[in-house]
Amino acid sequence: MTLSEEAESRLEDLVALQPTKNSELQDRWSMDSGSDVHQYLESELKEYYYRDEDSLIRATPEAADLVGMDVGEDIVRVPELQARILDVIAGPDEDPQSVVSVLHALREETDLDPDTDSVRSGLRSLEDKGVVEVISKTVPTFRLAVERADLQVEVLDDPVEA
């Protein structure tokens, strides 16, 4: 199956962001709804994706080969906000942080000024990728699930800013 330039670009996003959710692709692709994402995936990329046991969207090995992207477990490809979260969040042996604590760290240590919902969403996406864990207390708190030195983080271009 030959893909259009748009479909190949979106397949690259899918491979890079996996595991991902409709909402993350919706934001990335500037679509109106998760339903639009699902419809696009089914109509244009059906052969190249599947949903895992947690209903997260994953690319097939053929998709990664087609776009020429390494999908090693030590590579985490994330949007800018998530990359900065990884820079400031507590390490695996430190006390975990609340969403608000991570938000304050981002504002103090970077030039970003995200809202609470963006930070919460970013933390949940990083949890889906297995690099952040949730430690449940009165409120959910977060910390790295792996050593910072063991991560190779690649920041994806933001298509909205491009």
C-alpha positions as CSV (number, residue, x, y, z in Angstrom):
1,M,0.0,0.0,0.0
2,T,1.4,3.4,-1.0
3,L,0.9,6.1,1.5
4,S,0.3,9.8,0.8
5,E,2.8,12.3,2.1
6,E,0.3,13.2,4.9
7,A,-0.3,9.6,5.8
8,E,3.4,8.8,5.9
9,S,4.0,11.9,8.2
10,R,1.2,10.8,10.5
11,L,2.6,7.2,10.5
12,E,5.9,8.7,11.7
13,D,4.0,10.4,14.5
14,L,2.3,7.2,15.5
15,V,5.6,5.3,15.5
16,A,7.3,8.0,17.5
17,L,4.6,8.6,20.1
18,Q,3.6,5.0,20.7
19,P,2.1,3.9,22.9
20,T,-0.4,6.7,22.5
21,K,-4.0,7.7,22.7
22,N,-6.5,9.2,20.3
23,S,-6.3,12.5,22.2
24,E,-2.6,12.8,21.8
25,L,-2.8,12.2,18.1
26,Q,-5.8,14.5,17.9
27,D,-3.6,17.3,19.4
28,R,-0.7,16.5,17.2
29,W,-2.8,16.3,14.0
30,S,-5.0,19.3,14.8
31,M,-8.2,17.2,14.5
32,D,-11.5,18.0,16.1
33,S,-12.1,14.8,18.0
34,G,-10.8,11.4,19.0
35,S,-13.4,9.9,16.6
36,D,-11.7,11.7,13.7
37,V,-8.4,10.2,14.7
38,H,-10.0,6.7,14.9
39,Q,-11.6,7.2,11.5
40,Y,-8.3,8.3,10.0
41,L,-6.4,5.4,11.5
42,E,-9.0,2.9,10.2
43,S,-9.2,4.5,6.7
44,E,-5.6,5.4,6.0
45,L,-3.3,3.4,8.4
46,K,-5.3,0.3,9.3
47,E,-2.4,-2.1,8.2
48,Y,0.1,-0.2,10.4
49,Y,-1.4,0.0,13.8
50,Y,-3.1,-2.0,16.6
51,R,-4.4,-1.4,20.1
52,D,-2.6,-3.2,23.0
53,E,-4.3,-4.7,26.0
54,D,-4.7,-1.3,27.6
55,S,-6.3,0.1,24.4
56,L,-3.2,2.2,23.6
57,I,-2.3,2.7,20.0
58,R,0.9,1.1,18.8
59,A,2.6,0.8,15.4
60,T,3.3,-2.5,13.8
61,P,6.9,-3.5,13.2
62,E,6.2,-2.9,9.5
63,A,5.2,0.7,10.2
64,A,8.5,1.4,11.9
65,D,10.4,-0.2,9.0
66,L,8.4,1.8,6.5
67,V,9.3,5.1,8.1
68,G,12.8,4.0,9.0
69,M,12.5,4.7,12.7
70,D,14.3,2.8,15.5
71,V,11.9,1.8,18.1
72,G,14.3,0.5,20.8
73,E,13.0,0.4,24.3
74,D,15.6,2.9,25.5
75,I,14.3,5.6,23.1
76,V,11.5,7.9,24.3
77,R,10.1,10.3,21.7
78,V,8.0,13.0,23.3
79,P,6.7,16.5,22.7
80,E,8.6,19.4,24.3
81,L,6.5,19.6,27.5
82,Q,7.0,15.9,28.3
83,A,10.7,16.2,27.7
84,R,10.9,19.0,30.1
85,I,8.8,17.1,32.6
86,L,11.5,14.3,32.4
87,D,14.1,17.0,33.2
88,V,12.5,18.2,36.4
89,I,10.6,15.3,37.9
90,A,11.9,13.4,40.9
91,G,14.2,10.5,40.2
92,P,13.4,6.8,41.1
93,D,14.9,7.1,44.6
94,E,13.5,10.5,45.4
95,D,10.2,11.5,47.0
96,P,7.5,11.5,44.3
97,Q,5.9,14.8,43.2
98,S,2.3,15.9,42.7
99,V,1.1,17.4,39.5
100,V,1.3,20.8,41.0
101,S,4.8,20.2,42.3
102,V,5.9,19.2,38.8
103,L,4.1,22.3,37.4
104,H,6.0,24.6,39.8
105,A,9.3,22.9,38.9
106,L,8.6,23.4,35.2
107,R,7.9,27.1,35.8
108,E,11.0,27.6,37.9
109,E,13.5,25.6,35.9
110,T,12.3,26.1,32.3
111,D,10.9,28.9,30.2
112,L,7.6,27.0,29.9
113,D,4.3,28.1,31.6
114,P,1.9,25.1,31.1
115,D,-1.5,24.7,32.8
116,T,-2.2,22.0,35.3
117,D,-4.2,19.9,32.8
118,S,-1.3,19.9,30.3
119,V,1.1,18.7,33.0
120,R,-1.3,16.0,34.2
121,S,-1.8,14.8,30.7
122,G,1.9,14.8,30.0
123,L,2.6,12.8,33.2
124,R,-0.1,10.2,32.2
125,S,1.4,9.9,28.7
126,L,4.9,9.3,30.2
127,E,3.3,6.8,32.6
128,D,1.8,5.0,29.5
129,K,5.4,4.9,28.0
130,G,6.7,3.3,31.2
131,V,9.1,6.0,32.2
132,V,7.1,7.6,35.0
133,E,5.3,5.7,37.7
134,V,2.4,6.8,39.9
135,I,2.8,6.5,43.6
136,S,-0.7,6.8,45.1
137,K,-1.0,8.9,48.2
138,T,-3.9,11.3,49.0
139,V,-3.3,12.7,45.5
140,P,-1.4,10.9,42.8
141,T,2.3,11.7,42.9
142,F,4.9,10.9,40.2
143,R,8.6,10.1,39.8
144,L,10.8,8.6,37.1
145,A,10.4,4.8,36.8
146,V,13.9,4.5,35.3
147,E,17.2,6.2,35.9
148,R,17.5,9.5,34.1
149,A,20.9,8.3,32.6
150,D,19.2,5.3,31.0
151,L,16.8,7.5,28.9
152,Q,17.5,8.7,25.5
153,V,15.0,11.5,24.9
154,E,14.2,12.8,21.5
155,V,12.1,16.0,21.3
156,L,9.6,15.9,18.5
157,D,8.8,19.0,16.4
158,D,5.5,20.6,17.3
159,P,3.4,20.6,14.1
160,V,1.3,23.4,15.4
161,E,4.4,25.7,15.7
162,A,5.9,24.5,12.4
